Amino acid sequence: MTLAAAHLDTGDTAWLLAATALVLLMTPGLALFYGGMVRTKSVLNMLMMSFVSIALVTVVWLAAGYSLAFGADAGDGLIGTLAHAGMSGIGPHSVTGTVPTLLFASFQLTFAIVTAALISGAVADRAKFTGWLVFVPVWTLLVYVPVAHWVWGPGGWILHDLGAVDFAGGLPVEITSGASGLALCLVLGPRLGFKKDAMRPHNLPMVVLGAGLLWFGWFGFNAGSALHADGLAAASFLNTLAAGCTGLLGWLFVEQKRDGHPTTLGAASGAVAGLVAITPACGVVSLLGALVVGLAAGVVCSYAVSWKFRLNYDDSLDVVGVHLVGGVVGTLLIGLFATAAMTGHADGLLYGGGLAPLGRQLVAVLAVAAYAFAMTYGIGRVLDRVVGLRADEEHEYTGLDLTVHAETAYDHGVLGHGAPVGASAAHAVPSLTQKVTPPA
C-alpha cells in the first residue's frame, strides 16, 4: 500500500468504499468456510468465533489500534503513537492520500478483523469461547498492530529501513495469523481423538460457498490495496484471479497424483492457498509471475497440510499449512518475480535484480513469523492460566454448540419434538443426560 500526497479523489473514494465492504464480507465467508470444515457438534461455535471477531477488533481498533498502527512513528519504526486514540483529531474532512481518513481507517480495520478470525481455525473444536473473547483484543493490540506498523505504517522498519515489499498483507495477515495459529494450537494441545478419530468436514457445500465468498472479497483485499481506482488496481485484480485459479489446479494435481482423487475440499483449499500467496505479490509481479505464485502455493500447501500429523501439532483447519506456508511462498517469490514495470522500483532475481530483494523478503518473513509466534505463545500461556483457553473435556466431547451456546446447527432430535415456537433455549434444549423420546 502506498499513499500519495493528500488530495481527495472521488473515484478513489468510491472504489475504496466498495473494497472495504468486500473485505468485511470475507469474515462471514471465512465463518462459512471454517464452519463447513468442522463436525456438526461445533458448527455454530466456529461461526461465532469469526463473527464475534468483527465486534471485538472494531472496538479495539477504534480505541487504540488504528493510532498505534498508522499514527506517527514513536521511534525506531516499531509502533505508532496514541495521538489518534479513539479516532481523536480525525473528522469527516480529514484526508489520507486521496481518500477520507475515516475510510482508510475502516479499510485497514477489515484487514485486522479477518486476521484475528483466521487464527480460530487452528484451535477449532476445543477453544473456550470466553477465553477467545479475551484473546482476540489482546492479540490484536500486541501482535497485529505492531506488525501492521512495521509493514505499512509511517516510519515502519520493514517498509522504510529494510525495504521489503508487501503489497496487500502477506506479512501482517497471512504469516502473522499462521504463526500465531501454530503457537495457540501448541498452547491448547490436540483435540480429543486427534490422529485416532475421523474428523471430516461435515458440509462441503458450505466450505465451497465460504471459499467463493472469500475469493469474491479478496478482490477488495488485493485490488483495494492500490488505494486508487487505476491500472495498478486492475493488474492486482487480474493477478488475484489468476493465482486463485492456478492454486486450485495445483492442489488438485497433487491430490490426483498422490491420492487418485481430486476432492471438493482440495479445490476450495487450493484456491485459498493461491489467494494467500498472491496477497503480498499482487501489485508487484506480472501476470506470468502471478500464475507461478499461485501454482507454487497450491502444490506446496497441499503437502504442508499433512505436516501436522508427522510433527504432532493439531492445526484443526490447516491455518499453518495454508496461511503460514502460503504467505511465506508468496512473500519470498516477490524476491524472484518482482518487476520494475509493476513496482516502479527494484526487479526480482529472475528479472536481473540480484539476490538483495530476496534477502530482504527473507529477513521480513523470519522477523514477523518469529515475533508473531513468540508473542502469541506468551499471550496464550498467560491467558490460559488467568481465564482458561481450553474448553472443558466434557464440553469438547459433547460439542461446543450445545454446551456453550445452548443451540445446535441441525435438528437431529437434540432439541426434542414439538418444542413451541419461540421457546427459549433453556426450555427447548434438554439436559445432556435427559432422554429424548422420539415421536410415535
C-alpha positions as CSV (number, residue, x, y, z in Angstrom):
1,M,0.0,0.0,0.0
2,T,1.4,3.4,-1.0
3,L,0.0,6.8,-0.1
4,A,0.0,9.8,-2.4
5,A,0.0,13.4,-1.3
6,A,-3.3,14.3,0.4
7,H,-5.8,15.3,-2.2
8,L,-9.4,13.9,-2.1
9,D,-10.3,12.0,-5.2
10,T,-14.0,10.9,-5.5
11,G,-13.2,7.9,-7.8
12,D,-10.6,6.5,-5.4
13,T,-13.0,7.1,-2.6
14,A,-15.9,5.2,-4.3
15,W,-13.6,2.3,-5.1
16,L,-12.2,2.0,-1.6
17,L,-15.8,2.2,-0.1
18,A,-16.6,-0.9,-2.3
19,A,-13.3,-2.6,-1.4
20,T,-13.9,-2.1,2.3
21,A,-17.3,-3.8,2.1
22,L,-15.7,-6.6,0.1
23,V,-13.0,-7.2,2.7
24,L,-15.5,-7.1,5.6
25,L,-17.6,-9.8,3.7
26,M,-14.5,-12.1,3.9
27,T,-15.0,-12.7,7.6
28,P,-18.6,-14.1,7.3
29,G,-17.2,-16.0,4.3
30,L,-14.4,-17.4,6.5
31,A,-17.0,-18.4,9.1
32,L,-18.8,-20.5,6.5
33,F,-15.6,-21.9,5.1
34,Y,-14.5,-23.0,8.6
35,G,-18.0,-23.9,9.7
36,G,-18.3,-26.4,6.9
37,M,-14.9,-28.0,7.8
38,V,-15.7,-28.9,11.4
39,R,-18.0,-31.6,12.7
40,T,-21.7,-30.9,13.3
41,K,-21.4,-30.6,17.0
42,S,-19.3,-27.4,16.8
43,V,-20.5,-25.6,13.7
44,L,-22.1,-22.7,15.5
45,N,-19.2,-22.2,17.8
46,M,-16.9,-22.0,14.7
47,L,-19.2,-19.4,13.1
48,M,-19.3,-17.4,16.3
49,M,-15.5,-17.2,16.7
50,S,-15.3,-15.5,13.3
51,F,-18.4,-13.4,13.7
52,V,-17.6,-12.1,17.2
53,S,-14.2,-11.0,16.0
54,I,-15.8,-8.3,13.9
55,A,-17.1,-6.6,17.0
56,L,-14.1,-7.2,19.2
57,V,-11.5,-6.0,16.8
58,T,-13.6,-3.0,15.7
59,V,-13.8,-1.7,19.3
60,V,-10.0,-2.2,19.9
61,W,-9.1,-0.7,16.5
62,L,-11.1,2.5,17.1
63,A,-9.9,2.8,20.6
64,A,-6.2,2.5,20.0
65,G,-5.3,0.1,17.2
66,Y,-5.5,2.5,14.3
67,S,-3.5,5.1,16.0
68,L,-0.7,2.7,17.0
69,A,-0.6,1.1,13.6
70,F,-0.9,4.2,11.3
71,G,-0.1,7.1,13.6
72,A,3.2,8.9,13.5
73,D,6.1,6.7,14.4
74,A,7.0,6.7,18.1
75,G,10.6,5.9,17.3
76,D,12.7,3.1,15.7
77,G,9.9,2.1,13.3
78,L,8.3,-0.3,15.9
79,I,5.0,1.3,16.8
80,G,2.9,4.5,16.3
81,T,1.7,6.9,18.9
82,L,-1.7,7.3,20.6
83,A,-2.3,10.7,19.2
84,H,-5.4,9.4,17.4
85,A,-6.7,7.1,20.1
86,G,-10.5,7.0,19.9
87,M,-10.1,8.5,16.4
88,S,-9.2,11.8,18.0
89,G,-8.5,14.6,15.6
90,I,-9.9,12.7,12.6
91,G,-13.0,14.3,11.1
92,P,-15.1,13.7,8.0
93,H,-12.9,16.1,6.1
94,S,-9.5,14.6,7.0
95,V,-7.8,13.1,4.1
96,T,-5.2,10.3,3.8
97,G,-3.7,10.0,0.4
98,T,-6.7,10.6,-1.9
99,V,-9.4,9.2,0.3
100,P,-11.1,10.3,3.6
101,T,-9.0,9.2,6.6
102,L,-12.1,7.6,8.2
103,L,-12.4,5.4,5.1
104,F,-8.7,4.5,5.1
105,A,-9.0,3.5,8.8
106,S,-12.1,1.5,8.1
107,F,-10.4,-0.3,5.2
108,Q,-7.5,-1.2,7.4
109,L,-9.9,-2.3,10.2
110,T,-11.3,-5.0,7.9
111,F,-7.8,-6.5,7.5
112,A,-7.4,-6.7,11.2
113,I,-10.7,-8.3,11.7
114,V,-10.2,-11.2,9.2
115,T,-6.6,-11.8,10.5
116,A,-7.8,-12.4,14.0
117,A,-10.7,-14.6,12.8
118,L,-8.2,-16.7,10.7
119,I,-6.5,-17.9,13.9
120,S,-9.7,-19.6,15.1
121,G,-9.2,-22.3,12.5
122,A,-6.1,-23.6,14.3
123,V,-8.0,-24.2,17.5
124,A,-11.4,-25.3,16.2
125,D,-13.4,-27.7,18.3
126,R,-11.6,-27.1,21.6
127,A,-11.2,-23.4,22.3
128,K,-13.1,-21.9,25.3
129,F,-15.3,-19.2,23.9
130,T,-14.9,-16.9,26.9
131,G,-11.2,-17.2,26.5
132,W,-11.4,-16.3,22.8
133,L,-13.3,-13.1,23.8
134,V,-10.3,-12.1,25.8
135,F,-7.6,-13.4,23.4
136,V,-8.8,-11.5,20.3
137,P,-8.5,-7.9,21.6
138,V,-5.2,-8.6,23.5
139,W,-3.7,-10.3,20.4
140,T,-4.8,-7.6,18.1
141,L,-3.1,-4.9,20.1
142,L,0.1,-6.8,20.9
143,V,0.7,-8.7,17.7
144,Y,-1.3,-7.5,14.7
145,V,-1.0,-3.7,15.3
146,P,2.8,-3.7,15.7
147,V,3.4,-5.8,12.6
148,A,1.0,-3.6,10.6
149,H,3.0,-0.6,11.6
150,W,6.3,-2.3,10.6
151,V,5.0,-3.1,7.2
152,W,2.6,-0.2,6.3
153,G,2.8,2.5,9.0
154,P,4.7,5.8,8.8
155,G,8.4,5.0,9.5
156,G,7.8,1.3,9.9
157,W,11.1,-0.5,9.9
158,I,10.3,-3.3,7.4
159,L,9.0,-0.7,4.9
160,H,11.4,2.1,5.4
161,D,14.6,0.6,6.8
162,L,14.6,-2.9,5.4
163,G,12.9,-2.1,2.2
164,A,11.0,-5.4,1.9
165,V,7.8,-5.4,-0.2
166,D,4.3,-6.5,0.9
167,F,1.5,-5.1,-1.3
168,A,-1.6,-6.3,0.5
169,G,-0.8,-8.3,3.6
170,G,1.4,-11.4,3.3
171,L,3.3,-10.4,6.4
172,P,0.6,-8.7,8.7
173,V,-2.2,-11.0,7.7
174,E,-1.1,-14.4,6.4
175,I,2.2,-15.1,8.1
176,T,1.1,-13.4,11.3
177,S,-2.1,-15.4,11.5
178,G,-0.4,-18.7,10.5
179,A,2.4,-18.3,13.0
180,S,0.0,-17.3,15.7
181,G,-2.3,-20.2,14.9
182,L,0.7,-22.6,15.4
183,A,1.5,-21.1,18.7
184,L,-2.0,-21.2,20.0
185,C,-2.7,-24.8,19.0
186,L,0.5,-25.7,20.8
187,V,-0.7,-23.9,23.9
188,L,-4.1,-25.7,23.8
189,G,-2.9,-29.1,22.8
190,P,-4.6,-31.5,20.3
191,R,-8.3,-32.3,20.1
192,L,-9.7,-35.3,21.8
193,G,-9.2,-38.2,19.4
194,F,-6.6,-36.4,17.2
195,K,-5.0,-38.9,14.8
196,K,-7.5,-41.6,16.1
197,D,-11.0,-40.4,15.2
198,A,-12.3,-39.3,11.8
199,M,-12.7,-35.6,11.8
200,R,-14.0,-34.9,8.3
201,P,-15.7,-31.8,7.1
202,H,-19.4,-32.1,7.8
203,N,-20.7,-29.8,5.0
204,L,-18.6,-29.5,1.8
205,P,-21.2,-27.3,0.0
206,M,-20.8,-24.8,2.9
207,V,-17.0,-25.0,2.5
208,V,-17.2,-24.2,-1.2
209,L,-19.7,-21.3,-0.5
210,G,-17.3,-19.9,2.1
211,A,-14.3,-20.2,-0.3
212,G,-16.3,-18.4,-3.0
213,L,-17.2,-15.5,-0.7
214,L,-13.5,-15.3,0.4
215,W,-12.4,-15.2,-3.3
216,F,-15.0,-12.5,-4.0
217,G,-13.9,-10.4,-1.0
218,W,-10.2,-11.0,-1.9
219,F,-10.6,-8.7,-4.9
220,G,-11.3,-5.8,-2.5
221,F,-8.5,-7.1,-0.3
222,N,-5.8,-7.0,-3.0
223,A,-7.0,-4.5,-5.6
224,G,-8.2,-2.2,-2.9
225,S,-4.7,-2.1,-1.5
226,A,-3.7,0.0,-4.5
227,L,-5.7,2.7,-2.8
228,H,-6.6,4.2,-6.2
229,A,-9.0,3.3,-8.9
230,D,-6.3,2.9,-11.5
231,G,-4.3,0.4,-13.6
232,L,-2.4,-1.0,-10.6
233,A,-5.7,-1.9,-9.0
234,A,-6.8,-3.6,-12.3
235,A,-3.5,-5.5,-12.5
236,S,-3.8,-6.6,-8.9
237,F,-7.4,-7.7,-9.6
238,L,-6.4,-9.9,-12.5
239,N,-3.3,-11.3,-10.7
240,T,-5.6,-12.3,-7.8
241,L,-8.0,-14.1,-10.1
242,A,-5.1,-15.9,-11.9
243,A,-3.3,-17.0,-8.8
244,G,-6.5,-18.4,-7.2
245,C,-7.1,-20.5,-10.4
246,T,-3.6,-21.9,-10.5
247,G,-3.6,-22.6,-6.8
248,L,-6.8,-24.6,-7.2
249,L,-5.4,-26.5,-10.2
250,G,-2.0,-27.2,-8.4
251,W,-3.7,-28.6,-5.4
252,L,-5.9,-30.9,-7.5
253,F,-2.9,-32.1,-9.5
254,V,-1.2,-33.2,-6.3
255,E,-4.3,-34.9,-5.0
256,Q,-4.8,-36.8,-8.2
257,K,-1.2,-37.9,-8.4
258,R,-0.9,-38.7,-4.7
259,D,-4.3,-40.0,-3.8
260,G,-6.0,-40.7,-7.1
261,H,-9.0,-38.4,-6.2
262,P,-9.3,-34.7,-6.8
263,T,-11.6,-33.5,-4.0
264,T,-14.0,-30.7,-3.4
265,L,-12.2,-29.7,-0.2
266,G,-8.9,-29.7,-2.2
267,A,-10.3,-27.4,-4.8
268,A,-11.5,-24.9,-2.1
269,S,-8.3,-25.1,-0.2
270,G,-6.1,-24.8,-3.3
271,A,-8.0,-21.6,-4.4
272,V,-7.5,-20.1,-0.9
273,A,-3.8,-21.1,-1.0
274,G,-3.3,-19.4,-4.3
275,L,-5.1,-16.3,-3.0
276,V,-3.0,-16.3,0.2
277,A,0.3,-16.4,-1.8
278,I,-0.6,-13.7,-4.3
279,T,-1.7,-11.3,-1.5
280,P,1.8,-9.8,-0.9
281,A,2.7,-10.0,-4.6
282,C,-0.4,-9.0,-6.5
283,G,0.8,-5.4,-7.2
284,V,4.4,-6.4,-7.6
285,V,4.6,-9.2,-10.1
286,S,3.5,-9.6,-13.7
287,L,0.6,-11.9,-14.8
288,L,3.1,-14.7,-15.5
289,G,4.5,-14.2,-12.0
290,A,1.1,-14.4,-10.5
291,L,0.3,-17.7,-12.3
292,V,3.6,-19.2,-11.0
293,V,3.0,-17.9,-7.4
294,G,-0.5,-19.4,-7.3
295,L,0.6,-22.7,-8.7
296,A,3.6,-22.9,-6.3
297,A,1.3,-22.3,-3.4
298,G,-1.3,-24.8,-4.5
299,V,1.4,-27.5,-4.8
300,V,3.4,-26.7,-1.7
301,C,0.4,-26.1,0.6
302,S,-1.2,-29.4,-0.4
303,Y,1.8,-31.2,1.1
304,A,2.2,-28.8,4.0
305,V,-1.2,-29.6,5.5
306,S,0.0,-33.1,6.3
307,W,2.9,-31.9,8.4
308,K,0.7,-31.7,11.5
309,F,0.4,-35.5,11.6
310,R,4.2,-36.0,11.4
311,L,5.1,-33.2,13.8
312,N,2.2,-33.9,16.1
313,Y,0.6,-30.4,16.3
314,D,-3.2,-30.2,15.9
315,D,-3.8,-27.3,13.5
316,S,-7.5,-28.2,13.1
317,L,-8.3,-26.5,9.8
318,D,-4.9,-26.1,8.4
319,V,-4.2,-22.4,9.2
320,V,-0.5,-23.2,9.3
321,G,-0.4,-25.3,6.1
322,V,-2.3,-22.8,4.1
323,H,-1.8,-19.3,5.5
324,L,1.6,-19.5,7.1
325,V,3.1,-21.6,4.3
326,G,1.2,-19.8,1.5
327,G,2.2,-16.5,2.9
328,V,5.9,-17.4,3.1
329,V,5.7,-18.7,-0.5
330,G,4.2,-15.5,-1.9
331,T,6.3,-13.2,0.1
332,L,9.6,-14.9,-0.9
333,L,8.7,-15.2,-4.5
334,I,8.5,-11.4,-4.7
335,G,12.3,-11.6,-4.5
336,L,12.3,-13.7,-7.7
337,F,9.4,-12.3,-9.8
338,A,9.1,-8.6,-8.8
339,T,9.2,-6.4,-11.9
340,A,10.0,-2.7,-12.0
341,A,7.2,-2.3,-14.5
342,M,4.8,-3.0,-11.6
343,T,6.7,-1.6,-8.7
344,G,8.5,1.3,-10.2
345,H,11.4,0.2,-8.1
346,A,13.7,-2.9,-8.0
347,D,13.4,-6.0,-10.1
348,G,13.5,-9.5,-8.6
349,L,16.3,-12.0,-9.1
350,L,14.8,-13.5,-12.3
351,Y,14.5,-10.0,-13.8
352,G,18.1,-9.1,-13.1
353,G,17.7,-7.6,-9.6
354,G,20.2,-9.9,-7.9
355,L,19.9,-11.6,-4.6
356,A,19.3,-8.5,-2.5
357,P,15.5,-8.3,-2.9
358,L,15.2,-12.0,-2.0
359,G,17.3,-11.4,1.1
360,R,15.1,-8.5,2.2
361,Q,12.0,-10.6,1.8
362,L,13.5,-13.5,3.8
363,V,14.5,-11.2,6.7
364,A,11.0,-9.8,6.8
365,V,9.4,-13.3,6.8
366,L,11.7,-14.6,9.6
367,A,11.2,-11.5,11.8
368,V,7.4,-11.4,11.5
369,A,6.9,-15.2,11.9
370,A,9.2,-15.2,15.0
371,Y,7.6,-12.2,16.6
372,A,4.0,-13.5,16.0
373,F,4.8,-17.0,17.2
374,A,6.7,-15.9,20.4
375,M,4.2,-13.2,21.4
376,T,1.1,-15.4,20.7
377,Y,2.6,-18.3,22.7
378,G,3.3,-16.0,25.6
379,I,-0.2,-14.4,25.4
380,G,-1.7,-17.9,25.2
381,R,0.1,-19.2,28.2
382,V,-0.8,-16.2,30.4
383,L,-4.5,-16.2,29.4
384,D,-4.7,-20.0,29.8
385,R,-3.7,-19.5,33.4
386,V,-5.8,-16.5,34.0
387,V,-9.1,-17.1,32.2
388,G,-8.6,-20.5,30.6
389,L,-8.4,-21.1,26.8
390,R,-9.1,-24.9,26.5
391,A,-12.7,-26.0,26.7
392,D,-13.8,-28.5,29.3
393,E,-13.3,-32.1,28.2
394,E,-17.0,-32.8,28.6
395,H,-17.9,-29.8,26.6
396,E,-15.5,-30.8,23.8
397,Y,-16.7,-34.3,23.8
398,T,-20.4,-33.4,23.6
399,G,-19.9,-30.5,21.3
400,L,-19.4,-26.8,21.9
401,D,-22.6,-25.7,20.2
402,L,-24.9,-27.3,22.8
403,T,-22.8,-26.9,25.9
404,V,-21.6,-23.3,25.3
405,H,-24.3,-21.7,23.1
406,A,-27.3,-23.9,24.0
407,E,-28.0,-24.3,20.3
408,T,-27.4,-26.8,17.5
409,A,-26.9,-26.1,13.8
410,Y,-29.1,-29.0,12.8
411,D,-32.1,-30.6,14.4
412,H,-31.3,-34.3,14.8
413,G,-33.6,-34.8,17.7
414,V,-31.4,-32.9,20.2
415,L,-34.0,-30.1,20.6
416,G,-36.8,-32.6,21.3
417,H,-40.0,-32.9,19.5
418,G,-42.8,-30.4,19.4
419,A,-41.0,-27.5,21.2
420,P,-43.2,-24.5,21.0
421,V,-42.2,-21.8,18.5
422,G,-40.4,-19.0,20.3
423,A,-39.4,-21.2,23.3
424,S,-36.1,-20.1,24.9
425,A,-33.0,-22.3,24.5
426,A,-33.2,-23.1,28.2
427,H,-36.7,-24.7,27.7
428,A,-36.1,-26.1,24.3
429,V,-32.7,-27.8,24.9
430,P,-32.8,-30.9,27.2
431,S,-30.0,-31.6,29.6
432,L,-27.1,-33.7,28.4
433,T,-28.5,-36.8,30.2
434,Q,-32.2,-36.3,29.5
435,K,-33.7,-39.0,27.3
436,V,-35.3,-37.6,24.2
437,T,-38.4,-39.7,23.3
438,P,-38.9,-40.0,19.5
439,P,-42.4,-39.2,18.1
440,A,-44.7,-42.1,17.7
